[in-house]
Amino acid sequence: MQVHGQAQRQADGRFPPGVSGNPDGRERIAQRRARIAAKVEGWVAELGGKVGAAEREMLQRAAELSMHKPQRNEDAVRTANTISKLLAQAGFNRHRKRRESAEQQVPLRDRIGSD
């Protein structure tokens, strides 16, 4: 299926001389930064919105690493492990329960009950 603006390939699967297979070119720096910022904000929202500067920096670095395309399998594993460690240090962990929203939380005195 050809997408609008995508160049037609020759019979041998190659693109004709002087025609790009990627007409939009490289991703712009501003677009990349916006994608990273959106990913960080999504993680911050999932953590409840209360994130310090150090945690935000870790999330920023994890988002940058998640967009990196490793060349070797070994690098892919290292990248995944590093992202996992950064997210854990920022407040994510696999045993974490989702935080209840403020209107669903019951005060401690009501949960304990009075005798």
C-alpha positions in Angstrom: 0.0 0.0 0.0 1.4 3.4 -1.0 1.0 6.3 1.3 0.4 9.7 -0.2 3.8 11.4 -0.9 5.7 8.1 -0.8 8.0 7.4 -3.8 7.3 4.4 -6.0 9.9 1.7 -6.0 11.4 0.2 -9.1 10.9 -3.5 -10.0 14.0 -4.5 -8.1 12.6 -2.9 -4.9 15.0 0.1 -5.0 14.1 3.7 -5.3 14.9 5.5 -8.5 18.0 7.7 -8.5 17.3 11.1 -6.9 14.1 10.0 -5.2 13.9 9.6 -1.5 12.1 6.7 0.2 11.6 9.0 3.2 10.1 12.2 1.7 9.6 13.8 5.1 13.3 13.4 6.0 14.7 13.2 9.5 12.6 14.0 12.5 13.0 17.6 13.5 14.6 18.3 16.9 11.5 20.1 18.1 9.3 17.1 17.2 11.7 14.8 19.0 11.7 17.0 22.1 7.9 17.2 22.0 7.6 13.4 21.9 10.0 13.1 24.8 8.1 15.7 26.8 4.8 13.9 26.1 6.3 10.6 27.3 7.6 12.2 30.5 4.3 14.0 31.2 2.5 10.7 30.8 4.8 9.0 33.3 4.5 12.0 35.7 0.7 11.8 35.5 0.9 8.1 36.2 3.0 8.8 39.3 0.3 11.2 40.6 1.8 14.4 39.4 4.1 14.9 42.4 7.6 14.4 41.0 10.8 16.2 42.1 13.5 17.6 39.9 15.7 14.5 40.3 12.9 12.1 39.4 11.9 14.2 36.4 15.5 14.2 35.2 15.5 10.4 35.5 12.2 10.2 33.6 13.6 12.5 30.9 16.7 10.3 30.4 14.5 7.2 30.3 12.3 8.7 27.6 15.4 9.7 25.6 16.8 6.2 25.9 13.5 4.6 24.9 13.7 6.4 21.6 17.2 5.2 20.9 17.6 2.4 18.3 20.4 0.1 19.5 22.6 -1.5 16.8 23.2 -4.8 18.6 21.1 -7.2 20.7 23.5 -6.6 23.6 22.9 -2.9 23.4 19.1 -3.4 23.3 19.3 -5.4 26.6 21.5 -2.8 28.2 19.2 0.0 27.1 16.1 -1.9 28.4 17.8 -2.6 31.8 18.9 1.1 32.1 15.4 2.3 31.4 13.9 -0.1 33.9 16.3 1.1 36.6 15.7 4.7 35.9 11.9 4.2 36.1 12.3 2.3 39.4 14.4 5.1 40.9 11.8 7.6 39.7 9.0 5.8 41.6 7.8 3.0 39.3 8.2 -0.6 40.4 6.5 -3.8 39.5 4.9 -4.3 42.9 3.4 -0.8 42.9 -0.4 -0.5 43.1 -2.1 2.2 41.1 -2.7 5.2 43.2 -6.4 5.9 44.0 -7.7 9.3 42.9 -8.4 11.8 45.7 -12.2 11.3 45.7 -11.8 7.5 46.1 -9.4 7.7 49.0 -10.9 7.0 52.4 -9.4 8.8 55.4 -7.4 6.6 57.8 -9.8 7.2 60.7 -12.7 5.9 58.7 -10.7 2.8 57.6 -9.6 2.0 61.2 -13.1 2.5 62.6 -13.9 3.5 66.1 -15.0 1.1 68.8 
